[in-house]
Structures are given as structure tokens and as C-alpha cells.
Amino acid sequence: MAATDAQSQISALRAEITQLQKDLGEKGAEAYETMRDRAGNAMEAARPAVRSARKYVRNEGAAVAQAAREHPAALSSVVLAAGLAGVVIGYLIGSMANEPPRRQRWF
């Protein structure tokens, strides 16, 4: 009698687990569909901003190129200054990372 009761409980638990797996699969599919729809909506909403940004970058790039053509000496000065600033910053970062070993003597 106890074995039959345990077997019926086990079969009931298996049925519940099967139902939970089915429910979980359905919820996962719903969540996937929702996220896919939201991502699609976000992409559609972002398209005008991306187009506007692309136009802006293209126009600014053309303006910089025109200024560089008109003033080559200024461009070379800016590039040289940026390069020197990069060297100085790199040297400072490198010198901070490589501390000399401490020499302490107690005698």
C-alpha cells in the first residue's frame, strides 16, 4: 500500500514537472518575442537619429578637410602638438607604472 502511494506521488510529481517545463517554455517564447519586438521598435526609432548623425559627421568631415586644404601649416602644427601631448602622457603613465625598487637597509 505504501509503495503504491509513493508511486502515485512520484507520477503526480512527474506530471507537475512536465507541466512546469511546458509553461516555462511558453513563457520563454513569449519573452523572446517581446524582446525581439522591442529591439525592432528601438531600431526603427533610432534610424532618423542615425541618418541625422551621419549627415552631420559627413558635413563636419568635409569642413575639416577643406580647412586642412586651405591651411596646411596649421594642420601640421595641430598634428605635431597632438603627437607631443601623446608622448608626454605616455611617458607620465609609464613612469608611474614602473616604480624603482625600494632599498631599505636596517644596518
Number of C-alpha atoms within 10 A of each C-alpha: 6 7 8 9 10 11 12 12 12 12 12 12 12 12 12 12 12 12 12 12 12 12 12 12 12 12 12 12 12 12 12 12 12 12 12 12 12 12 12 12 11 11 12 11 11 11 11 11 11 12 11 11 12 12 12 12 12 12 12 12 12 12 12 13 13 11 13 14 11 11 11 11 11 12 16 12 11 12 12 12 12 12 12 12 12 12 12 12 12 12 12 11 11 11 11 10 9 8 8 8 6 6 6 6 5 4 3
